[in-house]
Amino acid sequence: MIKRDYYEVLELERGATGADIKKAYRRMALAYHPDRNPDDPHAEERFKEASEAYEVLSDSRRRQLYDTYGHQGLAGAGFHGFTDVGDIFGSMGDIFEEFFGQMGGMGFGRAGGRRRARAGADMRFDLTISFMEAVAGTEKEISVTREVACETCNGTGQAPGSDRVVCHACNGAGQITQRQGFFVIQTACPQCRGEGSRIEKYCDECRGGGRVTKHERIKVKVPAGIENGMQLVLRGKGHDGERGADAGDLFVFVSVAPHELFERIGDDILLIAPISFPQAALGDTVEVPGLGGDKRVKVPAGTESGNEVRIKGEGIPSVRFGGRRGDEIVRFVVKTPKKLSKKQKELLRRLMEEE
């Protein structure tokens, strides 16, 4: 499904301020909240769409990526949209309480009244490789800092041998229910944050967080033919999720350093080959550099600057078409000599007179 522009969704201009974005989302969320539109099958989709737009545009880093690269630029920013309305409340519950006060839940409670464990956040790593490494493929070992499940408490956050106790504020429901006018208001319990229970004694290692910071070295296989700006995705190598929830992914953004001789054009490579005027006029066979070593190419008689010859199959293996190699394009440039001997000048004068 093609996603609409986030600014269009919130009915904003691209230069909108943070206050404008918050105000527009509050209006949309109130208008399309499913509990206020029980007979409108499209309200939930509009609610999800507006929530996704707000989640991106209210975050300065995500907004910059979106403004520069569009929806594709968010791939490594740790956000993949929302699957359902419960997912929205699980991620944005604090925002609803800020926007609507005690009307944050508006009757649409979270599954089982408890906050679901969040999946781990994605990570980004910028990797620079040489031109020839991109051509042949390579394997790199990178160093990253991840949040991983605490081994002492297995990610629970509680000290080994201790138990969780029922939250007395909500009696284990995870929610506090109130009435305001026509609405039944359900909000996450502020004492247990929607869990329904609380930790009796925190783990000394992670201090109740369930995760600790760890430095890891990870091997990254870079395929032959990779292009500058491509991304590699290492599934499950991002931050670990809460209490056994899925880990995020590691997105490796690849930058390819330029080569001193070759320029990449798709899967072809371009080489500039200087030749002399006599070679251009009379024709010749010259040796030029290639990815696999020097190659001999023919200079046709009457060659002009900018004329090209193509060496088939001597380019870069394609990552899109099963390794099929491109070509090497040799572009001739006729050199004009700066210094001439007396004899050379005489020969050129005679040639000019004959012409």
C-alpha positions as CSV (number, residue, x, y, z in Angstrom):
1,M,0.0,0.0,0.0
2,I,1.3,3.5,-0.9
3,K,1.6,5.7,2.1
4,R,0.4,9.3,2.0
5,D,2.7,12.2,2.7
6,Y,2.8,12.7,6.4
7,Y,2.4,16.5,6.1
8,E,-0.7,15.9,3.9
9,V,-2.1,13.5,6.5
10,L,-1.9,16.1,9.3
11,E,-2.9,18.9,6.9
12,L,0.3,20.8,7.5
13,E,2.9,22.7,5.4
14,R,6.5,21.4,5.4
15,G,7.7,24.3,7.5
16,A,5.3,23.5,10.4
17,T,6.6,24.0,13.9
18,G,6.6,21.4,16.7
19,A,3.6,23.2,18.2
20,D,1.7,23.1,14.9
21,I,2.4,19.4,14.6
22,K,1.1,18.7,18.1
23,K,-2.0,20.8,17.6
24,A,-2.8,19.1,14.3
25,Y,-2.4,15.6,15.7
26,R,-4.5,16.4,18.8
27,R,-7.3,17.5,16.4
28,M,-7.0,14.4,14.2
29,A,-6.8,12.0,17.2
30,L,-9.9,13.5,18.8
31,A,-11.8,13.4,15.5
32,Y,-10.9,9.9,14.4
33,H,-10.6,8.0,17.7
34,P,-12.3,4.6,17.2
35,D,-14.4,5.0,20.4
36,R,-15.9,8.2,19.1
37,N,-16.6,6.6,15.6
38,P,-17.9,3.1,16.3
39,D,-19.9,3.0,13.0
40,D,-17.1,4.4,10.8
41,P,-14.9,1.6,9.5
42,H,-12.4,4.1,8.1
43,A,-11.9,6.0,11.4
44,E,-9.4,3.5,12.8
45,E,-7.2,3.7,9.7
46,R,-7.3,7.5,9.7
47,F,-6.4,7.4,13.5
48,K,-3.5,5.0,12.8
49,E,-2.3,7.1,9.8
50,A,-2.4,10.3,11.8
51,S,-0.6,8.7,14.8
52,E,2.2,7.4,12.5
53,A,2.6,10.8,10.9
54,Y,2.9,12.4,14.4
55,E,5.3,9.8,15.6
56,V,7.7,10.7,12.7
57,L,7.3,14.5,12.4
58,S,7.5,15.1,16.2
59,D,10.9,13.5,16.3
60,S,13.6,15.8,14.9
61,R,15.9,13.0,13.7
62,R,13.1,11.0,12.0
63,R,11.6,14.2,10.5
64,Q,15.0,15.2,9.0
65,L,15.3,11.7,7.4
66,Y,11.8,11.9,6.1
67,D,12.2,15.4,4.7
68,T,15.4,14.3,2.9
69,Y,14.6,10.7,1.7
70,G,10.8,10.3,2.2
71,H,9.3,7.1,3.6
72,Q,12.3,5.0,2.5
73,G,14.7,7.1,4.7
74,L,12.9,5.8,7.9
75,A,14.1,2.3,7.3
76,G,16.9,2.5,9.8
77,A,15.4,5.0,12.1
78,G,13.7,2.5,14.5
79,F,10.1,3.1,13.3
80,H,8.0,0.7,11.2
81,G,4.5,2.1,11.8
82,F,1.7,0.7,13.9
83,T,-0.1,-2.6,13.5
84,D,-3.2,-1.8,15.5
85,V,-4.7,0.8,17.8
86,G,-3.5,-1.1,20.9
87,D,0.0,-0.8,19.5
88,I,-0.5,3.0,19.3
89,F,-1.6,3.2,23.0
90,G,1.2,0.9,24.0
91,S,3.8,3.2,22.4
92,M,2.1,6.7,22.8
93,G,0.2,6.4,26.1
94,D,2.1,9.2,27.7
95,I,1.3,11.5,24.8
96,F,-2.4,10.8,25.0
97,E,-2.4,11.7,28.7
98,E,-0.6,14.9,27.9
99,F,-3.0,15.8,25.1
100,F,-6.3,14.8,26.7
101,G,-5.5,14.6,30.4
102,Q,-7.4,11.7,31.9
103,M,-9.1,11.1,28.6
104,G,-6.0,9.4,27.2
105,G,-7.6,5.9,26.9
106,M,-11.2,7.0,26.0
107,G,-12.5,3.5,26.6
108,F,-10.1,1.8,24.2
109,G,-8.1,-0.3,26.7
110,R,-4.9,-2.1,26.0
111,A,-5.0,-5.9,25.6
112,G,-5.8,-7.4,29.0
113,G,-5.4,-4.0,30.6
114,R,-1.6,-4.4,30.6
115,R,1.2,-2.7,28.7
116,R,2.7,-5.0,26.1
117,A,6.4,-5.6,26.2
118,R,8.1,-3.4,23.6
119,A,10.2,-4.8,20.8
120,G,13.8,-3.6,20.7
121,A,14.8,-0.5,18.8
122,D,16.6,-0.7,15.5
123,M,20.2,0.5,15.2
124,R,22.2,2.2,12.4
125,F,25.9,1.7,11.5
126,D,27.7,3.7,8.8
127,L,30.3,1.5,7.0
128,T,32.8,2.8,4.4
129,I,34.5,0.4,2.1
130,S,36.9,0.9,-0.9
131,F,35.9,0.8,-4.5
132,M,37.6,-2.6,-5.1
133,E,36.0,-4.1,-2.0
134,A,32.6,-3.1,-3.4
135,V,33.5,-4.8,-6.7
136,A,34.7,-8.1,-5.2
137,G,32.6,-8.2,-2.0
138,T,34.2,-8.3,1.4
139,E,33.6,-9.2,5.0
140,K,34.0,-6.6,7.7
141,E,33.9,-6.8,11.5
142,I,32.2,-3.9,13.1
143,S,31.9,-2.8,16.8
144,V,28.5,-1.8,18.1
145,T,27.0,-1.0,21.5
146,R,23.7,-2.8,22.1
147,E,21.1,-3.1,24.9
148,V,20.9,-6.8,25.7
149,A,18.8,-8.8,28.1
150,C,20.4,-8.9,31.6
151,E,21.8,-12.4,32.2
152,T,21.4,-12.1,36.0
153,C,17.6,-11.7,35.9
154,N,17.0,-13.0,32.3
155,G,15.6,-9.6,31.3
156,T,12.9,-9.5,34.0
157,G,14.4,-6.7,36.0
158,Q,13.8,-8.4,39.3
159,A,16.3,-9.9,41.6
160,P,16.8,-13.7,41.3
161,G,14.5,-15.5,43.8
162,S,12.2,-12.5,44.2
163,D,8.6,-12.3,43.0
164,R,6.3,-9.6,41.5
165,V,3.5,-8.3,43.7
166,V,0.1,-7.2,42.7
167,C,-0.2,-3.4,42.2
168,H,-2.6,-2.1,44.9
169,A,-3.4,1.0,43.0
170,C,-5.2,-0.9,40.2
171,N,-5.7,-4.3,41.9
172,G,-3.7,-5.9,39.2
173,A,-5.9,-4.6,36.3
174,G,-3.2,-2.4,34.8
175,Q,-5.7,0.4,34.3
176,I,-7.7,2.9,36.3
177,T,-11.2,3.5,35.1
178,Q,-13.2,6.7,35.6
179,R,-16.2,8.3,34.0
180,Q,-16.3,11.8,32.4
181,G,-19.6,12.7,30.8
182,F,-20.5,10.2,28.2
183,F,-17.1,8.6,28.1
184,V,-15.7,5.6,30.1
185,I,-12.1,6.7,30.7
186,Q,-9.4,4.0,31.0
187,T,-5.8,5.1,31.5
188,A,-2.7,3.2,32.3
189,C,-2.1,2.8,36.1
190,P,0.6,5.4,37.0
191,Q,1.9,3.2,39.8
192,C,2.7,0.1,37.7
193,R,2.7,1.7,34.2
194,G,0.0,-0.7,33.0
195,E,1.7,-3.9,34.1
196,G,-0.8,-4.8,36.8
197,S,2.1,-5.8,39.1
198,R,5.3,-4.4,40.3
199,I,8.8,-5.7,41.1
200,E,9.3,-6.5,44.7
201,K,13.1,-6.3,44.6
202,Y,15.1,-5.0,41.7
203,C,18.0,-6.8,40.1
204,D,21.3,-5.4,41.2
205,E,22.9,-5.8,37.8
206,C,20.4,-3.9,35.6
207,R,18.7,-2.0,38.5
208,G,15.3,-3.2,37.3
209,G,15.7,-2.2,33.7
210,G,16.0,-5.8,32.4
211,R,18.7,-4.8,30.0
212,V,22.3,-3.8,30.1
213,T,24.7,-2.2,27.7
214,K,27.1,-4.5,25.9
215,H,29.8,-3.9,23.3
216,E,29.8,-6.5,20.6
217,R,31.8,-7.2,17.4
218,I,29.6,-8.4,14.5
219,K,30.7,-9.7,11.1
220,V,29.0,-8.1,8.1
221,K,29.1,-9.8,4.7
222,V,29.2,-7.2,2.0
223,P,28.0,-8.7,-1.4
224,A,30.0,-8.2,-4.6
225,G,28.7,-5.3,-6.6
226,I,27.1,-3.3,-3.7
227,E,26.5,0.3,-4.6
228,N,27.1,3.5,-2.7
229,G,24.2,4.3,-0.3
230,M,22.8,0.7,-0.2
231,Q,21.7,-0.8,3.1
232,L,22.4,-4.2,4.6
233,V,19.9,-5.5,7.3
234,L,21.0,-7.8,10.0
235,R,17.8,-9.1,11.6
236,G,17.7,-9.3,15.4
237,K,21.1,-7.5,15.8
238,G,19.5,-4.3,17.1
239,H,18.6,-3.6,20.7
240,D,17.0,-6.5,22.6
241,G,13.3,-6.1,23.4
242,E,11.7,-5.9,26.8
243,R,11.0,-9.2,28.7
244,G,11.8,-11.5,25.7
245,A,10.1,-9.3,23.0
246,D,11.7,-9.4,19.6
247,A,15.0,-7.6,19.1
248,G,15.3,-4.8,16.7
249,D,17.4,-4.9,13.5
250,L,20.8,-3.5,12.6
251,F,20.8,-1.4,9.5
252,V,24.3,-1.0,7.9
253,F,24.5,2.0,5.5
254,V,27.3,1.4,3.0
255,S,29.4,4.2,1.6
256,V,31.9,3.3,-1.2
257,A,35.0,5.4,-1.5
258,P,35.8,6.8,-5.0
259,H,38.5,5.2,-7.2
260,E,41.4,7.2,-8.7
261,L,40.9,5.8,-12.2
262,F,37.4,4.3,-12.5
263,E,34.0,5.9,-12.2
264,R,30.9,3.7,-11.6
265,I,27.9,4.1,-13.9
266,G,25.3,1.5,-12.9
267,D,27.2,-1.8,-13.3
268,D,29.5,-0.3,-15.9
269,I,32.9,1.4,-15.2
270,L,34.2,4.4,-17.0
271,L,37.9,4.9,-17.7
272,I,39.4,8.1,-19.3
273,A,42.2,7.1,-21.6
274,P,44.5,9.8,-22.9
275,I,45.9,9.3,-26.5
276,S,48.2,11.3,-28.7
277,F,47.1,13.1,-31.9
278,P,49.0,10.7,-34.2
279,Q,47.3,7.7,-32.4
280,A,43.9,9.4,-32.8
281,A,44.5,10.2,-36.5
282,L,46.2,7.0,-37.6
283,G,44.7,4.5,-35.2
284,D,46.6,2.3,-32.7
285,T,46.3,-0.5,-30.1
286,V,46.8,0.7,-26.5
287,E,46.9,-1.0,-23.1
288,V,44.4,0.3,-20.5
289,P,43.8,-0.6,-16.8
290,G,40.8,-2.9,-16.0
291,L,39.3,-4.4,-12.8
292,G,41.1,-7.7,-13.5
293,G,44.3,-6.3,-15.0
294,D,45.4,-4.5,-18.1
295,K,43.5,-4.9,-21.3
296,R,44.4,-4.1,-24.9
297,V,41.9,-2.0,-26.9
298,K,41.9,-0.7,-30.4
299,V,41.9,3.0,-31.2
300,P,40.1,3.4,-34.5
301,A,41.7,5.8,-37.0
302,G,40.1,9.2,-36.8
303,T,39.2,9.0,-33.2
304,E,38.1,12.3,-31.6
305,S,38.0,13.3,-27.9
306,G,34.9,11.8,-26.3
307,N,34.8,8.7,-28.5
308,E,34.3,5.5,-26.6
309,V,34.9,1.8,-26.9
310,R,33.2,-0.8,-24.7
311,I,34.8,-3.9,-23.3
312,K,32.0,-6.4,-22.7
313,G,31.7,-8.2,-19.3
314,E,34.6,-6.3,-17.7
315,G,32.5,-4.1,-15.4
316,I,31.0,-4.7,-11.9
317,P,28.9,-7.8,-10.9
318,S,25.2,-6.8,-10.4
319,V,23.6,-7.3,-7.0
320,R,20.2,-7.0,-8.7
321,F,20.7,-9.4,-11.6
322,G,22.4,-12.5,-10.2
323,G,26.0,-11.3,-10.6
324,R,25.8,-10.4,-14.3
325,R,28.7,-8.1,-15.0
326,G,28.5,-4.8,-16.6
327,D,31.0,-3.4,-19.2
328,E,34.2,-1.3,-19.1
329,I,33.7,1.9,-21.1
330,V,37.0,3.4,-22.3
331,R,36.6,7.1,-23.3
332,F,39.4,8.5,-25.3
333,V,40.8,12.0,-24.8
334,V,43.2,13.4,-27.4
335,K,46.2,15.1,-25.7
336,T,47.5,18.4,-27.1
337,P,51.3,18.5,-26.6
338,K,52.6,21.5,-24.6
339,K,56.2,21.4,-25.9
340,L,57.3,20.5,-29.4
341,S,60.8,20.0,-30.9
342,K,61.8,21.9,-34.0
343,K,61.3,18.8,-36.1
344,Q,57.8,18.2,-34.7
345,K,56.8,21.8,-35.3
346,E,58.0,21.6,-38.9
347,L,56.1,18.4,-39.5
348,L,52.9,20.0,-38.1
349,R,53.4,23.1,-40.3
350,R,53.7,20.9,-43.4
351,L,50.6,18.9,-42.3
352,M,48.7,22.2,-41.8
353,E,49.8,23.5,-45.2
354,E,48.6,20.3,-46.9
355,E,45.2,20.5,-45.2
